[in-house]
Amino acid sequence: MIVTLTSCFSSRSTTTSEDIHVKWNNNNHFGVILNVDGSCLGSPVRAGFGGVIRNELGYYLSGFSGFVQGSSDILFAELFVIHRGLILAKYMAIDELVCYSDSLRCINLIK
């Protein structure tokens, strides 16, 4: 496992690659942004989640990830990660934030 992880992060590459430039997109919102995503993978299926809180410049403020114990429901994972992110923002005393999720169904349920 150590060899595999080391090779993943090795600066030497056996193939040629192109540089990929990643840019934080705050969608013109000047404040704190929470990005969340849930997933269901594997066999047996396990539900997981992750989120990151950044400021308007894209600087990392906090993040989290984990598994939903005893669930393989993607909707539950998506709702769970939004809830977890909002709790973290409250704990960090963030008064105003925008939450981005790729789950339109969750957004509609919350509305």
C-alpha positions as a printed NumPy array, in Angstrom:
array([[  0.   ,   0.   ,   0.   ],
       [  2.901,   2.36 ,   0.778],
       [  4.412,   1.742,  -2.657],
       [  1.07 ,   2.436,  -4.333],
       [  0.527,   5.688,  -2.433],
       [  4.111,   6.795,  -3.054],
       [  3.768,   6.191,  -6.782],
       [  0.517,   8.194,  -6.867],
       [  2.246,  11.263,  -5.467],
       [  5.624,  10.786,  -7.114],
       [  6.945,  13.766,  -9.056],
       [  8.435,  11.422, -11.652],
       [  6.05 ,  10.27 , -14.338],
       [  6.501,   7.546, -16.929],
       [  3.987,   9.152, -19.259],
       [  3.817,  12.619, -20.671],
       [  1.08 ,  14.758, -19.242],
       [ -0.37 ,  18.185, -19.706],
       [ -0.587,  20.766, -16.971],
       [ -4.069,  21.134, -15.575],
       [ -4.882,  24.494, -14.057],
       [ -7.583,  24.37 , -11.425],
       [ -9.33 ,  27.575, -10.401],
       [-11.704,  28.206,  -7.55 ],
       [-15.058,  29.331,  -8.889],
       [-16.968,  31.345,  -6.311],
       [-19.67 ,  32.201,  -8.857],
       [-19.233,  35.902,  -8.003],
       [-20.272,  35.355,  -4.39 ],
       [-18.176,  37.341,  -1.938],
       [-18.433,  35.269,   1.189],
       [-17.9  ,  31.802,   2.597],
       [-18.756,  28.862,   0.341],
       [-19.545,  25.271,   1.297],
       [-19.1  ,  22.643,  -1.434],
       [-20.549,  19.205,  -0.661],
       [-20.978,  15.857,  -2.36 ],
       [-22.281,  12.442,  -1.388],
       [-21.596,   9.142,  -3.106],
       [-22.408,   5.452,  -3.07 ],
       [-19.671,   3.089,  -4.234],
       [-18.366,  -0.426,  -3.904],
       [-19.687,  -3.867,  -3.358],
       [-21.349,  -4.   ,  -0.931],
       [-22.447,  -0.435,  -1.56 ],
       [-21.339,   2.109,   1.045],
       [-22.512,   5.703,   1.247],
       [-19.89 ,   8.381,   1.774],
       [-19.675,  12.145,   1.854],
       [-17.291,  15.062,   1.821],
       [-17.286,  18.808,   1.96 ],
       [-15.002,  21.809,   1.988],
       [-15.49 ,  25.34 ,   3.284],
       [-13.535,  28.104,   1.536],
       [-13.562,  31.877,   1.65 ],
       [-14.256,  34.127,  -1.353],
       [-10.591,  33.924,  -2.419],
       [-10.679,  30.131,  -2.429],
       [ -8.581,  29.691,   0.71 ],
       [ -9.324,  26.516,   2.614],
       [-11.044,  27.126,   5.945],
       [-12.164,  23.612,   6.861],
       [-13.19 ,  20.275,   5.396],
       [-14.664,  16.941,   6.334],
       [-15.43 ,  13.492,   4.931],
       [-16.703,  10.137,   6.089],
       [-19.081,   7.238,   5.608],
       [-22.752,   6.988,   6.505],
       [-22.933,   3.979,   8.781],
       [-25.446,   1.341,   7.694],
       [-26.719,   3.145,   4.593],
       [-26.4  ,   2.73 ,   0.859],
       [-28.899,   5.47 ,  -0.002],
       [-27.449,   8.264,  -2.164],
       [-30.206,  10.733,  -1.28 ],
       [-29.538,  10.208,   2.41 ],
       [-25.785,  10.703,   1.83 ],
       [-26.4  ,  13.952,  -0.089],
       [-28.719,  15.325,   2.605],
       [-26.4  ,  14.128,   5.372],
       [-23.397,  15.983,   3.927],
       [-25.359,  19.232,   3.621],
       [-26.45 ,  18.874,   7.247],
       [-22.897,  18.095,   8.387],
       [-21.567,  21.13 ,   6.497],
       [-24.139,  23.449,   8.028],
       [-23.307,  22.176,  11.52 ],
       [-19.604,  22.8  ,  10.873],
       [-20.332,  26.327,   9.615],
       [-22.38 ,  27.027,  12.739],
       [-19.547,  25.691,  14.918],
       [-17.125,  28.005,  13.067],
       [-19.49 ,  30.96 ,  13.747],
       [-20.066,  31.571,  10.043],
       [-23.158,  33.729,   9.788],
       [-23.586,  33.723,   6.02 ],
       [-22.587,  31.08 ,   3.535],
       [-23.545,  29.681,   0.152],
       [-23.808,  25.905,  -0.252],
       [-23.126,  24.199,  -3.571],
       [-24.366,  20.651,  -4.179],
       [-24.723,  18.628,  -7.358],
       [-27.97 ,  17.097,  -6.092],
       [-30.913,  19.036,  -7.503],
       [-33.262,  16.679,  -5.689],
       [-31.762,  17.68 ,  -2.328],
       [-31.969,  21.353,  -3.148],
       [-35.653,  20.967,  -4.087],
       [-36.371,  19.035,  -0.889],
       [-34.718,  21.739,   1.224],
       [-36.625,  24.511,  -0.567]])
